[in-house]
Amino acid sequence: MLSPAGSIKVVTADSAWSVFLVFLRLGLTSFGGPIAHLGYFREEFVARRQWLSERSYVDLVALCQFLPGPASSQVGIGLGLSRAGFSGAVAAWAGFTLPSAIILVLFAKGMSMWGSAFPSGLLHGLKIVAVAVVAQAVWGMARNLCTDVPRVTIAALSACAALLWPNAMGQIAVIVCAAVVGLTLFTPAQGRAAESLPISISRKVGVISLVLFFSLLAGLPLLMEALPSQTLAMVHDFYRAGSLVFGGGHVVLPLLQTATVPNGWVANDTFLAGYGVAQAVPGPLFTFAAFLGASMNVQPSGWVGASVCLIALFAPSFLLVIGVLPFWEQLRHSVRTQAALAGINAGVVGLLLAALYNPVWTSAISKPQDFGLALIAFVALMFWKAPPWLVVSGSGLIGWVLSNVF
């Protein structure tokens, strides 16, 4: 609860268990993607439990939208941090993340155990629904982030560049160039004075966290060359993906596809089928990493691989939330920061648009009935507002039926 002075009450260490239980319930029931998750959080922690004020919650959401990584998970980390310190942050993340991660690992193990007995039509239906899901994400992000001609142009050029250079360095170059263009073109207005966030972290702790974040980002490639290891390679690729994802969970798709499919860690059909199933489970989309880790054709795989990939993908979120919080008030009112972020946001729309074409569309749509199913799934998600789990399961079933009819 907030004290009269607006500070956070210090809670005992065992309250981290209480934080875990609250977030576990949300992790089991929060369907609908990051925007829906933020709505669930507001209802639970602002309206019902009054852990923080409306304005403080809005400021925390603004911070997590500014950072790369999964915004809803980062908001959860910040909320746990405010209630029970660092152990509360871990408890909030674990409660919100583990349900969907466990479901996806079980699905991956089922696919590997059943092998050829797993219905190919069902897998194809899941690949097709991924087209609808990514198209919905592109549509929604473009409407919110590409609001004028310069931003639309940045998105279009970013998509072209990503298709011409479909690798990790090409994606990083797109983000950097979009930031530079944003600094040149945009001059956002200064924001109004903000209420301080109800989280107390010293600047020293923030600096240490940021130094660790950048040290891992720069040092993991060097360490991987000095000590070649499959586990280290997985940590490097998933950590880098988690560090560079601006614009929400769906943007992680091209980064993870580049990291896992071309080098044979995961088959492309398996990748897209798992991505489709990830839409049907509650919790953050980043738990797709657990599916990939469990589906690896190399070791570690299974539960160990899932744990390695999941922790590596989420680690940047922890370090960035803890690192940036002490400096957020100054950063968020910087016109230059806002301008660069406007360019980056338009650029990531282009990255996701490129991913919609390759690998999602090119791998799933080969016949007229494939396009028809993708179109129906898109309309169901976008306009009928059907629950994602229902659309995903229905598409898988229809894909199985179509495979036996045509």
BELNORBEL-V589830 format. One record per residue. N is the residue number from 0. RES is the residue in one small letter. SS is DSSP state (hx for helix, st for strand, lp for the rest). NEAR is the number of other C-alpha atoms within 10 Angstrom. Layout:
BEGIN
N/RES/SS/NEAR  N/RES/SS/NEAR
END
This chain:
BEGIN
0/m/lp/17  1/l/st/13  2/s/lp/9  3/p/lp/7  4/a/lp/6  5/g/lp/14  6/s/lp/16  7/i/st/19  8/k/lp/14  9/v/lp/11  10/v/lp/14  11/t/lp/10  12/a/lp/14  13/d/lp/11  14/s/hx/16  15/a/hx/23  16/w/hx/16  17/s/hx/16  18/v/hx/24  19/f/hx/23  20/l/hx/17  21/v/hx/17  22/f/hx/25  23/l/hx/22  24/r/hx/13  25/l/hx/22  26/g/hx/25  27/l/hx/17  28/t/hx/16  29/s/lp/22  30/f/lp/20  31/g/lp/20  32/g/lp/21  33/p/hx/20  34/i/hx/11  35/a/hx/13  36/h/hx/24  37/l/hx/20  38/g/hx/12  39/y/hx/17  40/f/hx/20  41/r/hx/20  42/e/hx/13  43/e/hx/16  44/f/hx/18  45/v/hx/17  46/a/hx/13  47/r/hx/10  48/r/lp/11  49/q/lp/14  50/w/lp/21  51/l/lp/24  52/s/lp/19  53/e/hx/15  54/r/hx/14  55/s/hx/18  56/y/hx/23  57/v/hx/16  58/d/hx/20  59/l/hx/25  60/v/hx/18  61/a/hx/15  62/l/hx/22  63/c/hx/25  64/q/hx/19  65/f/hx/20  66/l/lp/22  67/p/lp/21  68/g/lp/30  69/p/lp/26  70/a/hx/27  71/s/hx/27  72/s/hx/27  73/q/hx/28  74/v/hx/26  75/g/hx/27  76/i/hx/27  77/g/hx/30  78/l/hx/25  79/g/hx/24  80/l/hx/25  81/s/hx/25  82/r/hx/27  83/a/hx/25  84/g/hx/23  85/f/hx/18  86/s/hx/20  87/g/hx/27  88/a/hx/25  89/v/hx/20  90/a/hx/27  91/a/hx/33  92/w/hx/27  93/a/hx/21  94/g/hx/22  95/f/hx/28  96/t/hx/24  97/l/hx/19  98/p/hx/21  99/s/hx/24  100/a/hx/27  101/i/hx/16  102/i/hx/17  103/l/hx/27  104/v/hx/26  105/l/hx/17  106/f/hx/18  107/a/hx/23  108/k/hx/17  109/g/hx/13  110/m/hx/18  111/s/hx/18  112/m/hx/11  113/w/hx/10  114/g/hx/11  115/s/hx/9  116/a/hx/9  117/f/lp/13  118/p/lp/16  119/s/hx/16  120/g/hx/18  121/l/hx/22  122/l/hx/24  123/h/hx/28  124/g/hx/28  125/l/hx/32  126/k/hx/32  127/i/hx/30  128/v/hx/34  129/a/hx/29  130/v/hx/29  131/a/hx/28  132/v/hx/24  133/v/hx/24  134/a/hx/23  135/q/hx/17  136/a/hx/23  137/v/hx/22  138/w/hx/14  139/g/hx/14  140/m/hx/18  141/a/hx/20  142/r/hx/13  143/n/hx/10  144/l/hx/20  145/c/lp/22  146/t/lp/11  147/d/lp/9  148/v/hx/9  149/p/hx/16  150/r/hx/26  151/v/hx/19  152/t/hx/15  153/i/hx/25  154/a/hx/29  155/a/hx/19  156/l/hx/18  157/s/hx/28  158/a/hx/25  159/c/hx/17  160/a/hx/18  161/a/hx/27  162/l/hx/19  163/l/hx/11  164/w/lp/14  165/p/lp/18  166/n/lp/16  167/a/hx/20  168/m/hx/10  169/g/hx/17  170/q/hx/24  171/i/hx/15  172/a/hx/15  173/v/hx/26  174/i/hx/25  175/v/hx/16  176/c/hx/18  177/a/hx/26  178/a/hx/23  179/v/hx/16  180/v/hx/20  181/g/hx/26  182/l/hx/20  183/t/hx/13  184/l/hx/14  185/f/lp/18  186/t/lp/15  187/p/lp/15  188/a/lp/11  189/q/lp/11  190/g/lp/11  191/r/lp/7  192/a/lp/8  193/a/lp/13  194/e/lp/15  195/s/lp/15  196/l/lp/24  197/p/lp/23  198/i/lp/21  199/s/lp/14  200/i/lp/17  201/s/lp/13  202/r/hx/15  203/k/hx/11  204/v/hx/15  205/g/hx/20  206/v/hx/17  207/i/hx/13  208/s/hx/20  209/l/hx/19  210/v/hx/15  211/l/hx/17  212/f/hx/21  213/f/hx/15  214/s/hx/11  215/l/hx/17  216/l/hx/17  217/a/hx/13  218/g/hx/13  219/l/hx/19  220/p/hx/18  221/l/hx/12  222/l/hx/15  223/m/hx/17  224/e/hx/11  225/a/hx/9  226/l/lp/11  227/p/lp/12  228/s/lp/12  229/q/hx/13  230/t/hx/17  231/l/hx/17  232/a/hx/18  233/m/hx/23  234/v/hx/22  235/h/hx/23  236/d/hx/23  237/f/hx/27  238/y/hx/24  239/r/hx/24  240/a/hx/26  241/g/hx/25  242/s/hx/24  243/l/hx/19  244/v/lp/22  245/f/lp/26  246/g/lp/25  247/g/lp/24  248/g/hx/23  249/h/hx/21  250/v/hx/25  251/v/hx/27  252/l/hx/25  253/p/hx/25  254/l/hx/24  255/l/hx/21  256/q/hx/23  257/t/hx/17  258/a/hx/22  259/t/hx/21  260/v/lp/16  261/p/lp/12  262/n/lp/10  263/g/lp/12  264/w/lp/19  265/v/lp/20  266/a/lp/17  267/n/hx/18  268/d/hx/19  269/t/hx/22  270/f/hx/23  271/l/hx/25  272/a/hx/22  273/g/hx/25  274/y/hx/27  275/g/hx/31  276/v/hx/24  277/a/hx/28  278/q/lp/26  279/a/lp/21  280/v/lp/25  281/p/lp/25  282/g/lp/30  283/p/lp/29  284/l/hx/25  285/f/hx/24  286/t/hx/29  287/f/hx/28  288/a/hx/29  289/a/hx/30  290/f/hx/34  291/l/hx/29  292/g/hx/29  293/a/hx/28  294/s/lp/30  295/m/lp/22  296/n/lp/16  297/v/lp/15  298/q/lp/15  299/p/lp/19  300/s/lp/22  301/g/hx/22  302/w/hx/17  303/v/hx/15  304/g/hx/24  305/a/hx/27  306/s/hx/20  307/v/hx/21  308/c/hx/28  309/l/hx/26  310/i/hx/17  311/a/hx/22  312/l/hx/29  313/f/hx/23  314/a/hx/18  315/p/hx/29  316/s/hx/25  317/f/hx/20  318/l/hx/20  319/l/hx/23  320/v/hx/25  321/i/hx/26  322/g/hx/24  323/v/hx/21  324/l/hx/22  325/p/lp/20  326/f/lp/14  327/w/hx/19  328/e/hx/17  329/q/hx/8  330/l/hx/16  331/r/hx/18  332/h/lp/17  333/s/lp/15  334/v/hx/17  335/r/hx/18  336/t/hx/17  337/q/hx/23  338/a/hx/21  339/a/hx/24  340/l/hx/23  341/a/hx/24  342/g/hx/28  343/i/hx/28  344/n/hx/27  345/a/hx/31  346/g/hx/35  347/v/hx/28  348/v/hx/30  349/g/hx/31  350/l/hx/31  351/l/hx/27  352/l/hx/26  353/a/hx/25  354/a/hx/28  355/l/hx/23  356/y/hx/17  357/n/hx/17  358/p/hx/19  359/v/hx/27  360/w/hx/21  361/t/hx/12  362/s/hx/16  363/a/hx/25  364/i/lp/18  365/s/lp/10  366/k/lp/8  367/p/hx/9  368/q/hx/13  369/d/hx/18  370/f/hx/17  371/g/hx/13  372/l/hx/21  373/a/hx/25  374/l/hx/17  375/i/hx/15  376/a/hx/27  377/f/hx/23  378/v/hx/15  379/a/hx/17  380/l/hx/20  381/m/hx/17  382/f/lp/9  383/w/lp/10  384/k/lp/12  385/a/lp/15  386/p/lp/14  387/p/hx/24  388/w/hx/18  389/l/hx/15  390/v/hx/24  391/v/hx/27  392/s/hx/19  393/g/hx/17  394/s/hx/26  395/g/hx/26  396/l/hx/19  397/i/hx/18  398/g/hx/26  399/w/hx/19  400/v/hx/14  401/l/hx/17  402/s/hx/15  403/n/hx/9  404/v/hx/7  405/f/lp/6
END
